[in-house]
């Protein structure tokens, strides 16, 4: 509910900015309600909050009587970065609450039975812990064999029979009530996408676990736990995030045994290896290596990052997402209204272009979170306190690819300078004069500080820098660990979240 209120506030603020920029009719954004709210009132947090006492009483009685069963979930379709789509189950709020309590109970009791190299959906470990482990291990190598394999539709194809077998073989601590609830969630039908589908009869699920409920996070780790044990017995290095497994070893014989174990686990779990999208076994070599005796690579792609033997970079698609967002901010603030001939010239009535000021503030918020330029620059010359970082770069606390960061800063500066020049060409004839920052060189634009027309105080319009904030975050992680990062994990779509940062 709080997230929806924040979303509504963002829409209201953007519409207000659009109204101020234009003399015409602004292109207003509409506040959208999640489609699932119209499919079932049980998804609407405002409805549930108004009736929470009645709902809680009913669910408590059902649990005591052993009669609780989650309703068939609604669903929504999301695109996968690698192509295609996946359907996410959206359970009623009360069902998800039961699922969340069940997940936490099962994880708390059974965490010690899971591998330390299984990083998905855990409160004690994060995806960044996985990336940090890979980086540390690779930094000690001159070359290493790596195996990258993806399961095909992992969540959709997990065998229920195998899951129940794993409960026993792993010695998991599960009460009779918890086991009944697990069975009820496993049996929920495939999600419906419309009212017509909701009213149609749907068979119980026989294989696979529903994506979109907390309990499935625990079950996904259980499904792959035997694979983790097999890899640990072999002594190879590995990390696993749900079905995304990266394995490495000094010897080709060991890596081959590990791949055999992966295929055996695939058969047991019921999820096939996607050979078309799996790079397979390769030799990871340093940059500058001209040739190798087998298929080789300079970096492996994992959780939105590209990790080499000596550096960690953002994946190309993640960089493109950042560039796309910067272009959106430039167009919305500086070019849309001049291009339509509807620019409100009152925004340029003084000595400063107030729409440019808004652009800098929005760009800074996107990259830095709530930090000011002065705060980020102070971190470069002193200690970084234990604090919670936000903004796009908080998704990439381990990136140390200086050329990539410098190149992205240069691109932002160039695009900003070009947008300012275009804005000047479109408006100068109507204005008859220039305002800050029109006419500045790129160098001057990067370091621009102006004086407020109303207060006379300094207004910091220096361009935010991905390199500076990245350096500050790395310093903080070095001093205080990865817990300084705000919880940015989306349990099912973490890789997409990194791409959309």
N, C-alpha and C positions, 0 to 999 in steps of 0.2 A: 504494500500500500504506500509506504514511504517512497519507494522507487517510482511509483506512478505519479505521486505528487511532485516529485522532483522533475519528472518528465513534463508534466503540465506547466511547471514554472519555466522550464527551458523554452517551451513553445510560446508562452506569454511574453517572455523577454525578447525572443527573436522577432515576434510580430510587432512589438513596440519599437524595436530598432528599425525594422522595415518601414514602419509608418513615419519615423523621423527622417529617414533618408530621402523620401520621395515626395514629389508634388502631385503625383497621380494616385491611382488606386493601387495599393501595395499588394503583392502576391502573398496572401496570408496562408499560414500553415494551420491546419485543423488538428485539434486534439483527438487522437484516435483511442478508442477503448480496445483492449485485446478481444479478438474474435471469440475466444472461449467464454467471455462473460455473457455473450448472447446465447451461447449453446447450453449453458448450465449456470444457474445463479450461484452454485457452490464454488465457482471459480472467482466470483466477485468479492474482494475483501471487504468492501463496504457493506454488502449484504450479510456476509458471515459475521462481521463484527457486531452488527445490530442484533443478531440472533445467537450470539456465541454461547449464552447460558443454556438455551434449549438444545443446541447442537451438542455441547459438551455432555449434558445429561444423557442424551440418546446414545452417543458413542460409548460412554462409560458403561451403560447397561449392556450394550452389544458385546463389548470386550469381556465383561464378566460372564456373559452367557455363552461365550465362544461363538457368537453369531456375526461378528464383524466381518465385512468383506468390502474392499474398495469398489467404487463404481467404475464402470468402463470409462477410461480417460478420453478427454478431447485430444486433439492433436494439431500440430502445426508443422509445416514443411520448411526446412532451411536448406540453403545451397551449401555444398561442400567445396572448399577451395580446390580440391583435386578434381572437381567435376561431379555432376549428379546431385542428388538430394538425399536428405534423411528426414524421417518423420519423428518428431519428439512428442512423447506423451505428456499431456498436461492433466494431472490428477486434480480432483477437487481439493480445496485447501485442507479440509479435515483429513482426507486420505493422505495427503502429503505430510501433514503433521505426524500422523501415526508412522509413516514411512521414515521420517527424519528421526523420531525417537528410537525407532527400531535400528536404524543405521548407527546411531551414536552408541547405543547399548552394545551392539555386536562388535563394533570397532574397538570400543574401550576394553571389552573382555578378551578380544582375540588379536589385538595389535601385535603382541609378541610372537604370534604364530605366523605372521606374514613376513615376507622378505624385506630386509632393509633397502633393497634395490627396487621395490615396488612403490612408486611415488604417487600414484593416482589416488585422488579423493581421500586424502588423509589429513588430519589436523596436525600431526607431528612432522609431516614432510610436505614439500611443495614441488611443483615443476622446476622451480629455480634450484632446488637442492639437487635434482637430477642433472640439470645442466652444469652446475658447479662441479659435481662429481666427474662428469665426462671431461670437462675442461682440465681438471687437476690430473686425471689419469693420462690424457693425451699429451699434456705438457711434458711428461717424462719420457716420451717415446720419440724415436727418430722415424719410425714407420711401424704400422700395426695393421693387422687384418681386421676388417670390420664386416659385419653382416647386418643388413637392413631388410627386414621382411614385414609386410603388413598383412593382417588378417582381413578377410573379405566379409563385411557385414557382421562384425564380431558380436555385437549385442543381439542382433536379430537371430543368430544361429546357435547360441550356446545351448547345449543339451541339458534339459532339466534333470535327467537321470544322472548325468555326470556331476552336476552341481550337488545333488544329494549324496552321491558317493564321496565327493570331496569334503563334505561336512564331516563324515566319519573318518576318512583317511588323514585329514589334517588335525583331527581331534578338537574341532571347534566347540566352544561353549555356547550352546543354544538351548533355551528352555522350551518346553512343549508349546507354550503360547507363542513364542517367537517362531517356532517351526510352522505352526498353523498359519501365522500371518505371512510368512515367506511364501507358503504354498498359495495363499489367496492372491498375493500380488503377482506371483508367477503366472497364475491362471487368468489374469485379466485379459480380455480380448484386445485385439489391435485397436488403436485409437480411431475415433470417428472425426471426420473433418467438416461435417455439416449436420443439420438437424435431421435430414433424410437418412443419413447414415446412422445417426444416433438411435432412431426409431427401429431400424432394421435389426434383426437378430444376428448376433455375431458369436462364433464358436470360441471356446476357451483357448488360450494360447497353449500350445504343446511344446514349442521350442522358443528359445530366445528370452531375453529379459527386457522389460519396457524401458526405453531411454526417457529420462525426464523425472524419475522419482529417486529419492535419496537411497533407498534400499538397494537399487540396482548398482550403486557405486560399490557397495560392499560385495555384492554377488559377482561383479566383474573381477574384483581382485581375487576372490575365492576361485573363480574359474581358471585363472592363470597361475595360481599358487604352486601347483605341481610343476609347471614349467620353470618357475623360479628355483625350486628345489633342485631340479635336474641341472640347471645351469650352474648353481652353486656347487654341486657335487663335481662338475667338470672343472671347476676352478677358473672359468673364463670371466672376463669383465662384462658387465651388462647393466642396463637400466631398462625399466619397463614402466610405461605410463599407459594404463589400460591395456589395449592390444598393440600399442606402438612400442616395439622392442628393438633395442640397439645392442649388439653383442660385439666384443672385440677380444683379440688374443694375439700373443706373440707368434704362435705357430699355426700353420694352415691345417694341421691335423686336428688341433683342438677346435678351431672354428668350424671345421666340417662336422665334428661330433656335435657341436652346439646346434648346428642347422638341422642335423638328424633329430635332436631332441625337440626342436621347434616343430618339425613336421609331425612327430609323434604326438605332441601336445595338441596340435591342430586337429588330428584325427580323433583324439579323445574328447576334446571340447566340442567338436562339431562345426568348427569354423575353418573354412579352407584358407590357405595362404593365397593372397592375391599376387600371383607371379608377374602379372603385367605391370603392376605398380611397385613391385619390390625390386630395388637395385641389386639385391643378393649379396654375394661375397665380393669384396674389393680390397685393394691395398690402399690404405690411407698414407699419403706421402706428403712431405713438406712442399710448400709453394716453391716454384722454380724447378721442380723435378721435371726433366724433359721426357723421360720414358721409364717404364717399369715392366717387370716380367709378366704381369697379368693386368687385368682391368684395374684401374686405379682412380683415385679421387683426391682432391686437395681439401675437401671438407665434407662432412655428413650433415644432413638436414634433420633437425630434431626440435619439436615444439617451437616452431617459428624462428629458429636460429640455424645458422650454419656454423659448425664447429670444426675447426682445423686443429692441427697439432700445436699451433702457437697463438691462435687468436680465435675469438668468438664474434660473429657478425650477425646482423639482422638478416633474415631471409629476404630475398628480393621482393617478394610480394608484400612483406611488411613495410619495406621502404616505400613501395609504390602507394600503399594505403596512406602513409604519412604525407606523401606528396599530394595525393588527391585531396586530403583534408585541407592542406595549406591552400591549394588552388580554389577550393570551395570558399574559404574565408576571404581570399583576395577578390573573387568574383562578387560575393555577396556585399562586401563592404565598399569596394572601390570601383567596380565596373558595371554592375547590373543597372543601376539607375542612370549613369551617364550614357550607357549604350541605348537605353530606352528613351532618352531625352527627358527624363523626369527627375533629375537630381535636384534635391532641395538645396538651393544655394545658401540658405541660412546656415547650413553646416560648414560653410567656408567663409562666413562673414567676417571673421577675425583674422588673425595671423596664422592660425593653425587649421589644418584639415582635420576636423573632428572625427570624420569617418575613418581616417587613417589611424587616429588614436585608438578607436574601437578595435580596429584590426589587430594592432599590436597587443592590446589587452587580451583579446580572444586567442591569439596565437600563443601568447605567454601562458595563458590558462591551459591551453591544450597540451603544451610541451612540459610546463613546469608544475602544473597543479596550482595551488594557492601561493606559491613562492614568488617573490619579486625578483627583478634582475639584480638588485643590490645584494639580496640574500644569497643568490646562487654564486655571484662573483666573490663574495666574502668566503664562501666555502673553499675556494681555490687557494686561499692564503692562510687558512686556519682549519681547526678541527670541525668536522661535521657532527652536530649533535644527533643523538638517537631520536629520530623523528619518523613520521609516516610519510613516505613520498607518494605523490599522486602524479597524474599526467601521463601522456603516452609513453614516455621513456621509463616509467616505473615498471613497464612490462619487460624491459630489456636491461636489468641491472648488471648483467655480466658482460655486456658487449664492450669489447676493447679494441675493435677494429678502427684505429684512428683515421686511416684514409677514407673509410666509409662515412664516418661521422663528419669529418672535415668536408667531404664532398657534398653531403646532405646540407650542411650549413651554407656552403657556397651556392647550392641550387636554390635554397630558400631566399638568400640575399638577391640572387639574379632575378627570380620570379617576382619578388616584391618590387625591385627597382623597375622592371619592365612594366608591371601593373601601374605603378605611380606615373611613369612616363605616358602610358596610354591614357590614364585618367586626366593628366594635364592636357594632352592633345584634345580630348573630348570636351573639356570644360573651360580651357583658358580663354577662348573667344567670347564665351558668355560672361566670364568673370572680368576680363580685361586686366587682370593682375594675377600674381602668383601667391600661393600660401605655402607654409611648411607642410610637407617636405618636397614640394615640387622643385625641379631643377637641380637637386642635389646629386652629387656623384654617388656611386654605389658605396664607396668607402665612408662618405659622410652620412649616408642613410643608415649604415650598420651601427654607427656610434651616436645617433641623433638624440640629443636632449634639448627640449624646448622649455619656454616659460609659459606658465598658465596665464591666459588672458584675464581671468577673473581674480585670481589670488596672487599672481606674480611668482608663485613657487615653481620649482623645477619639475618638469614632467618627463619621466624617463621613457623614451621611445626607442631605446636601443633594441636591435633585433634579438629575440631569444635565440639561443644556440643549443642544438642537440648535443654538441660536444661538451659544453660546459655542464649541462644538467647530468649528462651521462657520467662525467668525471666525478661530480658531487655524489651521485648515487653509489658509484663504485667505492668511493672513499668511505661512505657511511656503511656499506656492506662489509668492507674490510675491518672497520672499527667495531661494528655492532652486530654483524651477521645479517642474514636474509630476513629476519623478522622485522626489519625497519620498513619493509615494503607493505603497502596497503594490500589487503586480500583482494587480488584481482582475478582469482580463479573462477571460471565458469566450468562446472564439473564436466559437462559433456562437450563443450565447444571451445576448449582452451586454445587449441591451435588456431581456430578461426578468430578468437578474441585477440590473439597476438597479431594476426594478419590485419585486423580491423583497428588496431591501436591508433 
